[in-house]
Amino acid sequence: MSALSPDKYSDLKLQLDGLVRPGQQFQFHRNMLFDQLYASLPKDPQAKVQIYNAEIAPGGYTNWHCHNGATFFIALQGIFEAHFQEGALIKAKAGDCYSEPIAKFHRGHNPHPELSYLCIGVCLTAPDREHVTNSVERPW
């Protein structure tokens, strides 16, 4: 396997800097990634919030699991597929934002042969529930 050059997969990496152009009046730029209405937030007056970064190795999979609350992901690098009983229902690449359904078992997959998938996850869950329920084997 050859070493990865910095520009080899530039289309599979979210641009995080270089958004502020020289000479702009304000030295700030907000790159909007996700802005939409969402109906499945916890209804409790308090919610558990979890924010994390994750990596799936090239060709790798997560364990089988389901989310017990609203989840949002920002793909930073690579490509991603979420495999459910019905097949790969969610596909994303760097720069995409997506949500995974509540209480629906699945596992994540990085189909790229060389590049790790990197993301930021945000979970909002009712205070009496765990963020994730894991399964050792395929749940169906």
VOZA-594416 format. One record per residue: x, y, z of N, C-alpha, C in turn. Coordinates in steps of 0.1 Angstrom, whole numbers, padded with zeros to 4 digits, always signed. Layout:
BEGIN
XYZXYZXYZ
...
This chain:
BEGIN
+0009-0012+0000+0000+0000+0000+0009+0012+0000
+0006+0022-0009+0014+0034-0009+0010+0044+0001
+0019+0053+0005+0016+0063+0015+0006+0073+0009
-0003+0077+0017-0014+0087+0012-0008+0101+0011
-0009+0107+0000-0005+0121-0001-0016+0130+0004
-0013+0142+0009-0023+0150+0016-0035+0154+0007
-0033+0154-0006-0043+0158-0015-0050+0147-0022
-0046+0135-0020-0051+0123-0027-0066+0122-0025
-0071+0124-0013-0085+0123-0009-0091+0136-0005
-0087+0147-0011-0092+0160-0006-0107+0161-0007
-0114+0154-0017-0128+0154-0018-0135+0146-0007
-0127+0138+0000-0133+0130+0011-0129+0135+0025
-0125+0148+0025-0121+0155+0038-0129+0168+0039
-0135+0170+0050-0142+0183+0053-0133+0194+0054
-0135+0205+0047-0126+0216+0048-0129+0223+0061
-0119+0224+0070-0121+0230+0083-0115+0244+0084
-0106+0247+0075-0099+0260+0076-0098+0266+0062
-0093+0278+0061-0092+0284+0048-0106+0290+0043
-0116+0291+0052-0129+0296+0048-0129+0312+0049
-0121+0317+0057-0120+0332+0058-0111+0337+0047
-0116+0345+0038-0108+0350+0027-0101+0363+0031
-0089+0365+0026-0082+0378+0029-0090+0390+0024
-0090+0400+0032-0097+0412+0029-0112+0412+0033
-0117+0401+0038-0131+0401+0043-0132+0412+0054
-0144+0418+0054-0146+0428+0065-0145+0422+0079
-0152+0410+0081-0151+0403+0093-0143+0391+0091
-0134+0388+0100-0125+0376+0099-0131+0364+0105
-0143+0361+0100-0151+0350+0105-0160+0345+0094
-0161+0331+0093-0170+0325+0083-0177+0313+0090
-0190+0313+0090-0197+0301+0095-0201+0292+0083
-0196+0280+0083-0199+0270+0072-0211+0262+0077
-0223+0265+0073-0235+0258+0078-0235+0244+0073
-0236+0234+0082-0236+0220+0078-0250+0213+0080
-0257+0218+0089-0270+0212+0092-0279+0223+0098
-0291+0224+0092-0300+0234+0097-0314+0230+0092
-0321+0223+0101-0335+0218+0097-0343+0215+0109
-0356+0215+0108-0365+0211+0119-0363+0196+0122
-0365+0192+0134-0363+0178+0138-0373+0175+0149
-0381+0165+0148-0393+0163+0156-0390+0153+0168
-0379+0146+0168-0377+0135+0178-0368+0139+0190
-0367+0151+0194-0359+0154+0206-0366+0149+0218
-0358+0146+0229-0365+0142+0241-0375+0152+0246
-0386+0148+0252-0396+0157+0257-0394+0160+0271
-0385+0154+0278-0382+0157+0292-0377+0171+0294
-0378+0177+0305-0373+0190+0307-0357+0190+0307
-0352+0179+0310-0337+0177+0309-0334+0166+0299
-0322+0166+0293-0318+0156+0284-0303+0153+0286
-0299+0141+0285-0285+0137+0285-0279+0141+0271
-0268+0147+0271-0261+0152+0259-0247+0145+0259
-0244+0139+0247-0231+0133+0245-0226+0138+0232
-0214+0142+0232-0207+0147+0220-0194+0140+0219
-0191+0134+0208-0178+0126+0207-0173+0126+0192
-0161+0122+0191-0155+0120+0178-0153+0105+0176
-0154+0100+0164-0152+0085+0162-0145+0083+0150
-0139+0071+0149-0131+0066+0137-0135+0052+0134
-0137+0049+0121-0139+0035+0117-0128+0033+0107
-0120+0023+0110-0108+0020+0102-0112+0016+0087
-0103+0017+0078-0107+0013+0064-0112-0001+0064
-0124-0003+0057-0130-0016+0056-0137-0020+0069
-0137-0012+0080-0141-0017+0093-0156-0014+0095
-0161-0021+0106-0175-0020+0110-0176-0016+0125
-0187-0010+0128-0190-0008+0143-0197-0021+0147
-0200-0022+0160-0208-0033+0165-0223-0030+0161
-0231-0040+0163-0246-0038+0161-0251-0030+0173
-0259-0019+0170-0263-0011+0181-0276-0003+0176
-0282+0003+0186-0293+0013+0183-0291+0025+0192
-0296+0036+0187-0296+0048+0195-0309+0050+0202
-0309+0054+0214-0321+0056+0223-0326+0070+0223
-0320+0079+0215-0324+0093+0214-0320+0098+0201
-0322+0111+0199-0318+0118+0187-0303+0118+0185
-0298+0115+0174-0284+0115+0171-0281+0122+0158
-0270+0130+0158-0266+0137+0146-0251+0135+0144
-0247+0134+0132-0233+0131+0129-0229+0141+0118
-0216+0145+0119-0209+0153+0110-0198+0145+0104
-0198+0142+0092-0187+0134+0085-0176+0143+0083
-0164+0140+0089-0152+0149+0087-0143+0144+0076
-0143+0130+0074-0133+0124+0065-0139+0111+0060
-0137+0108+0048-0140+0094+0043-0155+0093+0039
-0159+0080+0039-0173+0076+0035-0179+0067+0045
-0192+0066+0046-0199+0059+0056-0211+0053+0051
-0215+0041+0056-0227+0035+0053-0233+0029+0066
-0246+0031+0068-0253+0025+0080-0261+0014+0075
-0258+0001+0079-0265-0011+0074-0276-0015+0084
-0288-0015+0079-0300-0019+0087-0305-0032+0081
-0315-0038+0088-0321-0050+0083-0325-0049+0068
-0330-0037+0064-0334-0035+0050-0323-0032+0041
-0311-0030+0046-0299-0027+0037-0292-0014+0042
-0284-0008+0033-0276+0004+0036-0286+0016+0034
-0292+0021+0045-0302+0031+0043-0296+0045+0044
-0284+0046+0050-0277+0059+0052-0264+0058+0045
-0260+0068+0037-0247+0069+0031-0243+0083+0032
-0230+0085+0036-0225+0099+0038-0210+0099+0034
-0206+0111+0030-0192+0114+0028-0188+0127+0035
-0175+0130+0035-0171+0142+0042-0179+0154+0039
-0183+0161+0049-0191+0173+0047-0206+0171+0049
-0210+0158+0048-0224+0155+0050-0228+0154+0065
-0240+0158+0068-0246+0156+0082-0258+0147+0080
-0260+0139+0090-0271+0129+0090-0275+0125+0104
-0287+0120+0105-0292+0115+0117-0296+0100+0115
-0294+0092+0126-0297+0078+0125-0310+0076+0133
-0319+0067+0128-0332+0066+0135-0331+0061+0149
-0340+0065+0157-0341+0060+0171-0346+0046+0172
-0339+0038+0180-0344+0024+0184-0344+0015+0172
-0336+0017+0162-0335+0008+0150-0321+0003+0149
-0319-0011+0151-0306-0017+0151-0299-0016+0138
-0286-0013+0138-0278-0012+0126-0263-0013+0130
-0255-0012+0120-0241-0011+0123-0235-0002+0112
-0225+0006+0115-0218+0014+0106-0207+0007+0099
-0204+0011+0087-0194+0005+0078-0186+0016+0071
-0173+0014+0070-0164+0023+0062-0160+0014+0050
-0166+0016+0038-0162+0008+0027-0149+0012+0020
-0143+0023+0024-0131+0027+0017-0119+0018+0021
-0111+0014+0011-0100+0005+0014-0088+0011+0021
-0086+0024+0021-0074+0030+0026-0076+0041+0036
-0088+0048+0036-0090+0060+0043-0099+0058+0055
-0095+0062+0067-0104+0060+0079-0116+0070+0077
-0127+0066+0083-0139+0074+0083-0138+0081+0097
-0140+0095+0097-0139+0102+0109-0152+0111+0110
-0158+0111+0122-0170+0119+0124-0171+0125+0138
-0180+0135+0139-0184+0140+0153-0198+0136+0155
-0201+0130+0166-0215+0126+0170-0220+0134+0181
-0233+0137+0180-0240+0144+0191-0253+0136+0194
-0254+0132+0206-0266+0124+0211-0274+0132+0221
-0287+0132+0219-0296+0138+0229-0306+0127+0233
-0305+0123+0246-0313+0112+0251-0320+0115+0264
-0332+0110+0265-0339+0112+0278-0331+0107+0290
-0332+0114+0301-0323+0112+0313-0324+0098+0318
-0334+0090+0316-0336+0077+0322-0331+0066+0312
-0325+0069+0301-0321+0060+0291-0306+0061+0288
-0300+0050+0284-0286+0050+0279-0286+0056+0265
-0275+0062+0261-0275+0067+0247-0276+0056+0237
-0269+0045+0239-0268+0034+0229-0271+0021+0236
-0278+0012+0229-0279-0002+0232-0271-0010+0222
-0261-0018+0228-0253-0026+0219-0258-0040+0218
-0255-0047+0207-0258-0061+0205-0246-0068+0201
-0243-0080+0206-0231-0088+0203-0233-0093+0189
-0244-0097+0185-0246-0103+0171-0258-0096+0164
-0259-0099+0151-0270-0093+0144-0283-0096+0151
-0291-0085+0153-0303-0086+0161-0316-0091+0154
-0315-0096+0142-0327-0101+0136-0324-0114+0129
